[in-house]
């Protein structure tokens, strides 16, 4: 099972300031992820786990990934062992890719 790290202050700010319907959709997505294996995360068509190549990852992180958190928004995260560490919830689709 995938464990979640939601402790990044930017991620928390992004998540907690979403409008109620989007916030609930994002929480539903997080709950879904908790119940998946990593192989299921990689293959899930609803999450669309994608490597972001347009943004250089911070030191010590191999790669940053984008995944769908709601219909209109994507979150960024990276894998650290069995933990998915969340970084942001982008205000729109393109922002997740640094555009």
C-alpha positions as CSV (number, residue, x, y, z in Angstrom):
1,X,0.0,0.0,0.0
2,X,1.0,3.6,-0.7
3,X,1.6,5.8,2.4
4,X,0.9,9.5,2.1
5,X,3.0,12.4,3.4
6,X,0.8,15.5,3.4
7,X,3.0,17.6,5.6
8,X,4.5,20.0,3.0
9,X,3.2,23.5,4.0
10,X,2.7,24.6,0.4
11,X,0.6,21.5,-0.3
12,X,-1.4,22.1,2.9
13,X,-2.1,25.7,1.9
14,X,-3.1,24.7,-1.6
15,X,-5.4,21.9,-0.4
16,X,-7.0,23.7,2.5
17,X,-7.9,26.8,0.4
18,X,-9.7,24.9,-2.4
19,X,-13.4,25.5,-2.7
20,X,-15.4,22.9,-0.8
21,X,-16.4,20.7,-3.8
22,X,-12.8,20.6,-5.1
23,X,-11.4,20.0,-1.6
24,X,-13.7,17.0,-1.1
25,X,-12.8,15.6,-4.5
26,X,-9.1,16.0,-3.6
27,X,-9.6,14.2,-0.3
28,X,-11.5,11.4,-2.1
29,X,-8.5,11.0,-4.4
30,X,-6.1,10.9,-1.4
31,X,-8.2,8.2,0.2
32,X,-8.2,6.2,-3.0
33,X,-4.4,6.4,-3.3
34,X,-4.0,5.1,0.3
35,X,-5.8,1.9,-0.8
36,X,-3.6,1.3,-3.9
37,X,-0.2,-0.4,-4.5
38,X,2.5,1.6,-6.3
39,X,1.9,-0.5,-9.5
40,X,-1.8,0.4,-9.3
41,X,-0.9,4.1,-9.0
42,X,1.3,3.9,-12.1
43,X,-1.4,2.2,-14.1
44,X,-4.6,4.0,-12.8
45,X,-6.1,5.9,-15.8
46,X,-7.9,8.3,-13.4
47,X,-4.8,9.5,-11.6
48,X,-2.6,9.9,-14.8
49,X,0.7,9.6,-12.8
50,X,3.2,11.4,-15.1
51,X,6.8,12.4,-14.8
52,X,7.4,16.2,-15.0
53,X,10.4,16.9,-17.2
54,X,9.9,20.7,-17.5
55,X,10.8,21.3,-13.8
56,X,14.1,20.3,-12.3
57,X,13.5,18.4,-9.0
58,X,15.0,19.6,-5.8
59,X,18.3,18.1,-4.6
60,X,17.9,14.6,-3.3
61,X,14.7,13.9,-5.3
62,X,15.0,11.8,-8.5
63,X,11.9,13.1,-10.2
64,X,8.7,15.0,-9.6
65,X,5.4,13.6,-10.8
66,X,2.0,15.1,-11.6
67,X,-1.3,13.3,-10.8
68,X,-4.9,14.3,-11.1
69,X,-6.3,15.4,-7.7
70,X,-9.6,16.7,-9.0
71,X,-11.2,17.0,-12.5
72,X,-9.6,20.4,-13.0
73,X,-6.5,20.2,-10.9
74,X,-3.3,18.2,-10.6
75,X,-1.0,17.7,-7.6
76,X,2.7,17.3,-7.7
77,X,4.4,14.6,-5.6
78,X,7.4,12.3,-5.6
79,X,8.0,8.8,-4.5
80,X,10.2,8.2,-1.4
81,X,10.3,4.4,-0.8
82,X,6.7,3.4,-0.2
83,X,5.7,7.0,0.7
84,X,4.1,9.5,-1.8
85,X,5.3,12.9,-0.6
86,X,3.0,15.7,-1.9
87,X,4.4,19.1,-2.9
88,X,1.6,21.2,-4.4
89,X,-1.9,21.3,-5.8
90,X,-1.7,23.4,-8.9
91,X,-4.2,26.1,-9.6
92,X,-4.7,24.8,-13.1
93,X,-3.5,21.9,-15.3
94,X,-0.5,23.7,-16.9
95,X,0.8,25.1,-13.6
96,X,1.7,21.6,-12.5
97,X,4.2,21.4,-15.3
98,X,5.9,24.7,-14.5
99,X,4.2,26.7,-17.4
